[in-house]
């Protein structure tokens, strides 16, 4: 299956793109997506523990099962100032 990973803030800079199309096996989870991204972009490990993931209009846990065509928003925590 294919999903679209969209990156925000500093994560977009680390990956070098605002979004990527990623191929994953059926019934892959957000964590499976994250592991694949960490293998390709090890610099993301600096943000690994604090990343937020959204599918549609809801935040999801790392064990959330993805569906073909999903768009996953991957964000660092929001900081105020």
Beta strands, then each sheet from edge to edge (+ up, - down):
strand 1: 2-7
strand 2: 19-23
strand 3: 52-55
strand 4: 58-60
strand 5: 71-75
sheet 1: 2+ 1- 5- 3+ 4-
end
